[in-house]
């Protein structure tokens, strides 16, 4: 799982590792040395070695004229008041400070990386993220966070200096995945009954199977579950969902094909209220964002039923296509969170990061197999552990 993204992140860690070793291994003649203009003169060097200052020509002529005047008192030649000494170069304080800063950091077992040090590795990392289905705005956000975290900061030299890069990567990805977090189990436990959850997405992404998996999970937690067959558009959709409901022993509310899906879900909610059921899981027709009628249907469901949660379902392996669909669905019907199916076959791993960033909503679950129990609750720490093998 996520092998390609894991490999790319490790490459970045190695690149930063090499940079850290280069900076920390610089001798006195390299990063730790003072600029030549700031070096003190050796004590053994005689003062005569400094270039002699010649008085201005006008002053010499004036002195000669004075000596030739009869009766004039002989005066010793005075030093010129304004000698034309060679111009002293201005102090290069920023450069001196930067060099001293890096040199002093090394004496404390620290290293300071500059923007120039990071330029190459960050470029390679951005390309690697894009290749791993991380959307461009998301990749740029990660790069900006890492750059701000590493540039000019004093970092302790560790036994594994690649940890400097890993800490920055973990920080950048965590900031994306931990925005607007939602604990699904806690939400269901504390919310008024029944909790109404609608599922949206395109056909063929595992939406119906995901509803069945979540029904199994809620049943195991001793919740009463009702399924609403709200996909009245696709031929066979009602029968497919009914087979899952029968296997699980869960009540399903259905109408005939072509019926108003808002009415189906409304009836399911009323059944749940009358029979003291805890959760309603409502299927909806799979649709493309370009199908205006079906998108309007989703908005009608929102007005009539007012679901407590709207969950977007798509495939992790769909990559940037899934990211774009998540953005478009979220624009039409704001989602509460995302479930990504087929995550066990996802070698890249970028879709989860991108969808969380694009929608501003959390990843709730990952589908990791074909069985009903193969639904993994998404946790940021678990995801990071998979990426960095911690």
C-alpha positions in Angstrom: 0.0 0.0 0.0 1.3 3.4 -1.0 4.6 1.9 -2.2 5.4 4.5 -4.8 4.7 7.5 -2.6 6.7 5.9 0.2 9.7 5.4 -2.2 9.5 9.1 -3.3 9.4 10.4 0.2 12.4 8.2 1.1 14.3 9.7 -1.8 13.7 13.2 -0.5 14.9 12.1 3.0 18.1 10.8 1.4 18.6 14.0 -0.5 18.2 16.1 2.6 20.5 13.6 4.5 23.2 14.3 1.9 22.8 18.1 2.3 23.0 17.9 6.0 26.1 15.8 5.9 27.7 18.3 3.4 26.9 21.3 5.6 27.9 19.6 8.9 31.1 18.1 7.4 32.4 21.5 6.0 35.8 22.3 7.3 37.1 25.6 8.6 37.9 26.6 5.0 34.3 26.1 3.9 31.1 26.9 5.7 32.7 27.6 9.1 35.3 30.1 7.9 35.1 33.8 8.2 35.2 36.0 5.0 38.8 37.1 4.2 37.9 40.8 4.9 36.9 39.8 8.4 40.0 37.8 9.3 42.3 39.5 11.9 45.9 40.2 10.9 48.5 37.7 12.3 50.3 39.0 15.4 53.8 38.4 13.9 53.1 40.6 10.8 55.0 43.9 11.2 52.9 47.1 10.9 55.3 48.3 8.1 53.6 45.7 5.9 50.6 48.0 5.6 50.8 50.2 2.5 52.3 53.7 3.2 49.9 56.6 2.8 51.3 59.3 0.5 50.4 62.9 1.2 48.5 64.7 -1.5 50.5 66.4 -4.2 49.1 69.9 -3.3 50.2 69.5 0.3 53.8 68.6 -0.9 54.0 71.7 -3.1 52.7 73.9 -0.3 55.3 72.6 2.1 58.1 73.2 -0.4 57.0 76.7 -1.0 57.0 77.4 2.7 60.5 76.2 3.0 61.7 78.6 0.2 60.1 81.7 1.8 62.9 83.9 3.3 62.6 84.4 7.1 60.0 81.8 7.5 60.2 79.7 10.6 61.0 76.1 9.9 58.0 73.9 10.9 57.9 70.2 10.9 55.8 68.8 8.1 52.3 68.2 9.4 50.3 65.1 8.5 47.6 65.9 6.0 44.2 66.5 7.5 42.3 64.5 4.8 44.5 61.7 3.4 43.2 60.1 0.3 43.3 56.6 1.8 42.2 53.7 -0.3 38.4 53.2 0.0 37.6 50.5 2.6 35.0 48.1 1.3 31.7 48.3 3.3 31.0 45.6 5.9 29.2 42.6 4.5 27.1 42.1 7.7 24.4 39.8 6.2 27.0 37.4 4.7 29.2 37.5 7.8 26.2 36.8 10.0 25.0 33.9 7.9 28.4 32.3 7.8 28.9 32.8 11.5 25.4 31.5 12.2 26.1 28.3 10.3 29.6 27.9 11.9 28.3 28.5 15.4 25.4 26.1 14.9 27.9 23.3 14.0 29.7 23.9 17.3 26.4 23.2 19.1 25.7 20.1 17.1 23.2 21.8 14.9 22.9 22.5 11.2 21.3 25.4 9.3 20.0 24.7 5.8 19.6 27.6 3.3 17.1 28.0 0.5 19.9 27.2 -2.0 20.5 23.9 -0.1 16.9 22.9 -0.4 16.3 24.1 -4.0 17.2 20.8 -5.7 15.6 18.4 -3.3 12.4 20.4 -3.1 12.0 20.5 -6.8 12.5 16.7 -7.0 10.0 16.2 -4.2 7.4 18.3 -6.0 7.8 16.3 -9.1 7.5 13.1 -7.1 4.3 14.2 -5.4 2.7 15.1 -8.8 3.7 11.6 -10.1 2.0 10.1 -7.0 -1.4 11.7 -7.7 -1.0 14.6 -5.4 -2.8 17.5 -7.0 -0.6 20.6 -8.0 -2.1 23.0 -5.4 -1.6 20.3 -2.7 2.0 19.6 -3.8 2.7 23.4 -3.7 1.2 23.6 -0.2 3.4 20.7 1.1 6.5 22.2 -0.5 5.8 25.6 1.0 5.4 24.1 4.5 8.6 22.1 4.3 10.5 25.0 2.9 9.4 27.2 5.8 10.1 24.5 8.3 13.6 23.8 7.1 15.0 27.0 5.8 17.2 28.9 8.3 16.0 26.8 11.2 18.5 25.3 13.6 18.1 21.5 13.5 19.8 19.1 15.8 22.1 16.7 14.1 20.6 13.3 14.7 21.9 9.8 14.4 19.8 9.5 11.2 19.9 13.0 9.7 17.1 12.0 7.3 14.9 12.5 10.3 15.2 16.3 9.7 13.4 15.8 6.4 10.9 13.2 7.8 9.8 15.6 10.5 9.2 18.3 8.0 7.2 15.9 5.7 5.1 14.6 8.6 4.3 18.1 9.7 3.3 19.2 6.2 1.1 16.1 5.5 -0.4 16.2 9.0 -1.5 19.8 8.6 -3.6 18.8 5.5 -5.1 15.6 6.9 -5.9 17.1 10.3 -8.0 20.0 9.1 -11.7 19.7 10.1 -11.3 16.3 11.6 -14.4 14.2 12.2 -14.5 11.1 14.3 -17.3 9.1 12.7 -17.9 6.8 15.6 -18.1 9.6 18.1 -20.5 11.5 15.8 -22.9 8.6 15.6 -22.7 7.9 19.3 -23.5 11.5 20.3 -25.9 12.6 17.6 -29.7 12.7 17.9 -31.5 9.6 16.4 -31.8 8.7 13.7 -28.5 9.7 12.1 -29.1 10.2 8.4 -26.1 9.6 6.1 -26.3 9.9 2.3 -23.6 8.6 -0.1 -22.7 10.3 -3.3 -20.3 9.6 -6.2 -20.1 8.2 -9.7 -21.1 4.7 -10.7 -18.6 1.9 -10.4 -16.5 3.2 -7.6 -17.8 0.8 -4.9 -20.5 3.1 -3.4 -23.1 0.3 -2.9 -20.6 -2.1 -1.4 -19.3 0.6 0.9 -22.8 1.2 2.3 -23.0 -2.6 3.0 -19.6 -2.5 4.8 -20.6 0.4 6.9 -23.9 -1.3 7.8 -22.0 -4.3 9.0 -19.7 -2.1 11.0 -22.6 -0.3 12.7 -24.4 -3.6 13.4 -21.4 -4.9 15.2 -21.5 -1.8 17.4 -25.1 -2.7 18.3 -26.8 0.1 16.3 -30.1 -0.4 14.5 -29.6 0.3 10.8 -32.0 1.0 7.9 -30.8 1.2 4.3 -32.6 3.5 1.8 -32.4 2.4 -1.9 -32.2 5.9 -3.2 -30.6 4.9 -6.5 -33.8 4.6 -8.5 -32.0 5.6 -11.8 -29.6 2.7 -12.5 -31.1 -0.6 -13.6 -30.4 -3.3 -11.1 -29.2 -0.9 -8.4 -32.2 -1.7 -6.1 -31.7 -5.4 -6.5 -27.9 -5.2 -5.8 -28.4 -3.2 -2.6 -31.3 -5.6 -1.5 -29.0 -8.6 -1.8 -26.5 -6.9 0.6 -29.3 -6.0 3.0 -30.6 -9.6 3.0 -27.1 -11.0 3.7 -26.6 -8.6 6.6 -30.1 -8.9 8.0 -30.8 -5.2 7.7 -34.1 -3.6 6.8 -34.2 -1.8 3.4 -36.8 0.7 2.2 -37.3 0.8 -1.5 -39.7 2.1 -4.2 -40.0 1.1 -7.8 -37.3 2.1 -10.4 -37.7 5.6 -11.5 -39.3 6.8 -8.3 -38.3 10.1 -6.6 -35.2 9.3 -4.5 -35.9 12.0 -2.0 -39.3 10.3 -1.3 -37.5 6.9 -0.8 -35.0 8.4 1.7 -37.8 10.3 3.5 -39.8 7.1 4.0 -36.6 5.4 5.3 -36.1 8.2 7.9 -39.8 7.9 9.0 -39.4 4.2 9.3 -36.3 4.6 11.5 -38.1 7.1 13.7 -41.2 4.9 14.2 -39.1 1.8 14.8 -36.4 3.4 17.0 -33.6 2.7 14.6 -30.3 4.6 15.0 -28.8 5.1 11.6 -30.2 5.5 8.0 -27.7 4.8 5.2 -29.1 6.3 2.0 -27.8 5.3 -1.4 -28.1 7.8 -4.3 -27.8 7.4 -8.1 -24.2 7.4 -9.3 -23.8 10.4 -11.6 -21.3 12.6 -13.3 -21.1 16.2 -12.4 -22.1 17.0 -16.0 -25.5 15.4 -15.5 -27.5 18.5 -14.4 -30.7 16.6 -13.7 -29.1 14.1 -11.3 -27.1 16.9 -9.6 -30.3 18.8 -9.0 -31.7 15.5 -7.6 -28.9 15.6 -5.0 -29.8 19.1 -4.0 -33.5 18.1 -3.6 -32.5 15.3 -1.3 -30.6 17.9 0.8 -33.7 20.1 1.0 -36.2 17.4 1.7 -34.3 15.0 4.0 -31.5 17.2 5.3 -28.9 14.4 5.8 -26.7 14.8 8.9 -23.7 13.6 6.9 -23.0 13.5 3.2 -20.2 11.1 2.3 -18.3 11.2 -1.0 -17.2 7.8 -2.2 -14.5 7.2 -4.9 -11.6 4.9 -5.7 -8.2 5.6 -4.3 -6.6 4.3 -7.5 -8.5 6.8 -9.6 -5.9 9.4 -8.6 -6.4 12.9 -9.9 -9.7 11.9 -11.5 -11.1 11.2 -8.0 -9.6 14.5 -6.8 -11.4 16.4 -9.5 -14.7 14.6 -8.9 -14.4 15.3 -5.2 -14.0 19.0 -5.9 -17.0 19.2 -8.3 -19.3 17.2 -6.0 -18.2 19.3 -3.0 -19.1 22.4 -5.0 -22.6 21.1 -5.7 -23.4 19.4 -2.4 -20.9 20.1 0.4 -19.5 16.8 1.6 -18.9 15.9 5.2 -16.1 13.5 4.5 -14.7 10.9 2.0 -14.4 7.1 1.9 -11.8 5.8 -0.6 -12.3 2.3 -1.9 -9.6 -0.1 -3.2 -7.0 1.5 -1.1 -5.3 -1.9 -0.7 -4.4 -1.7 -4.4 -3.3 2.0 -4.3 0.5 2.2 -4.8 0.6 6.0 -4.9 -1.4 7.2 -2.0 -1.7 10.8 -3.2 -5.5 10.8 -3.6 -6.2 10.8 0.1 -4.0 13.8 0.7 -5.3 15.7 -2.3 -9.1 15.1 -1.6 -8.7 16.1 2.1 -7.0 19.3 0.9 -9.4 20.1 -2.0 -12.6 19.5 0.0 -11.3 20.7 3.4 -13.0 17.7 4.9 -11.5 14.5 6.4 -11.0 11.0 5.0 -13.3 8.8 7.1 -12.6 5.3 5.9 -10.5 3.2 3.5 -11.9 0.2 1.7 -9.1 -2.4 1.9 -10.7 -5.6 0.5 -13.8 -7.4 -0.7 -15.2 -8.6 2.5 -17.7 -6.7 4.6 -15.2 -6.3 7.4 -12.6 -4.8 5.1 -13.3 -1.2 6.0 -10.5 0.6 7.8 -11.2 3.7 9.8 -8.8 6.4 8.5 -6.4 7.7 11.1 -3.7 10.2 10.3 -1.1 8.5 12.4 -1.8 5.2 10.8 -1.4 6.7 7.3 1.9 8.4 8.3 3.2 5.1 9.7 2.4 3.4 6.4 4.3 6.1 4.5 7.3 6.2 6.7 7.3 2.6 8.0 7.4 3.8 11.6 
